[in-house]
Amino acid sequence: MSRWKCGIEGCDGRFEDVESAVIHQTVDHERHECKVCGTVVPEGYFAIRHAFDEHTRAEFVRAYDADSSAVRIREDVKDAVEADADLNSVVETLRERGAL
């Protein structure tokens, strides 16, 4: 069984490695418009990273009508991806494909 799933609502994509999952999210899904600042970013990991690196948790909660559980889930996803992924390789691949 594949270790990583896409995680975007309505998608059943499963992947052997996290890099493939993040590339899939970026290439195969619509972009996400941040409800805090309006910046358009790739859906999935990059949207989570944007939300928590660029905004406070309080801003996220207010803009997305979220609760502390939703914040923890997204922080766990961000931490898991960053612990396993070669993000430099992901960015390089996405640039080669013209997706960034």
Residue pairs with C-beta under 8 A, 6 or more apart in sequence:
1 14
2 14
2 15
2 16
3 15
3 16
3 17
3 18
4 14
4 15
4 16
4 17
4 18
4 20
4 21
5 12
5 13
5 14
5 15
5 21
6 12
6 13
6 14
6 15
6 21
6 24
6 25
6 29
6 44
7 21
7 25
7 44
7 77
8 25
8 29
8 43
8 44
11 28
11 29
13 21
13 24
13 28
15 21
15 24
17 84
18 80
18 81
18 84
18 85
19 85
19 86
19 89
19 90
19 93
21 44
21 45
22 44
22 45
22 46
22 81
22 85
22 87
22 90
23 90
23 93
23 94
23 99
25 42
25 43
25 44
25 45
25 46
26 42
26 43
26 44
26 46
26 94
26 99
26 100
27 94
27 97
27 99
29 42
29 43
29 44
30 43
31 40
31 41
31 42
31 43
32 40
32 41
32 42
32 43
32 47
33 39
33 40
34 40
34 41
34 47
34 50
34 51
34 54
34 55
34 63
35 63
35 64
36 51
36 54
36 55
36 59
36 60
36 63
37 54
37 55
39 50
39 54
41 47
41 50
42 99
45 77
45 78
45 81
48 74
48 77
48 78
49 78
51 60
51 74
52 60
52 74
52 75
52 78
55 63
57 71
60 66
60 71
61 67
61 68
61 70
61 71
64 70
91 100
94 100
